[in-house]
Amino acid sequence: MPFADVDGRQIEYRMIPGDALEQPTLVFLHEGLGSVALWRDFPDKVAARLGARALVYSRFGYGQSGGLLAKRTPEFMHTEALEVLPRLLDRLGIERPLIIGHSDGASIAIIYAGSSGHPVHGLVLMAPHVNIEPFNIESIARVRESYATTDLKQRLAKYHARVDDAFLGWADIWLDPAFRTWSIEAYVDRIAAPMLLIQGLDDEYGTLAQLDCIEERARASTTRLVLNNCRHSPHRDQEAAVVDAIAAFAGGLGLERTATPRPHKGDH
């Protein structure tokens, strides 16, 4: 897996080639416990469907990327969106991407697109957070307890070189009382690109109130997809429906595939 140097630190990333050169690059932003490996082949399937190239990367503290330099603050997603992500995209020559974010990654996408100077083709926001719900905090507290009492740490260590950075860096800041007033609602107002909002009805980390808030504040067009039998990871629990929705959303942006589809492993 290649690494990109950002401010003297190493970020693990993977580029998926595309055969439709006019398509914008897809940029996948993982959840609070995600990484390049934990996306599995979902980015490949979306990229193949659209004929687009795609970037998948692990944020600092995750996967094989460099570790955290200090304890996270309530501004950690702002730091990622306003400092790290722009520098990584510049480093890799990516302009005006179509961003596909999950959970914390969706929140980072909102901050990135809602800040000045960062145009995007569109945003696919899966299980996004724009403010804090008590329901969310309670779920994270339960997972935090399981990290100390079950084999969760060992299981996560298969995917993260610095597993405490990945898990505790995520859980402890979400559970910090200073995080209770966190909100990125104001960034939604400033997003100019269309948004596809995806949420599972059984999401253990958030409710449809998150989508409601985005739709109420959005000036750009929004499309909502709510999935039954789906928890916090729509791309795992309802993969086919999510890939279809992203393809339809991209088509609505005028990004229909014009090249011959490449065979994808597992296709029959």
Buried (B, 14 or more C-beta within 10 A) or exposed (E): EEBBEBEEBBBBBBBBEBBBEEBBBBBBBBBBBBBBBBBEBBBBBBBBBBBBBBBBBBBBBBBBBBBBEEEBEBEBBBBBBBEBBBBBBEEBEBEEBBBBBBBBBBBBBBBBBBBEEBEBBBBBBBBBBBBBBEEBBEBBEEBBEEBEEEEBBEEBBEBBBBBBBBBBBBBBBBBBEEBEEBEBBEBBEBBEBBBBBBBBEEBBBBEBEBBEBBBEBBEBEBBBBBBEEBBBBBBBBBBEBBBEBBBEBBEBBEBEBEBEEBEEEEEE
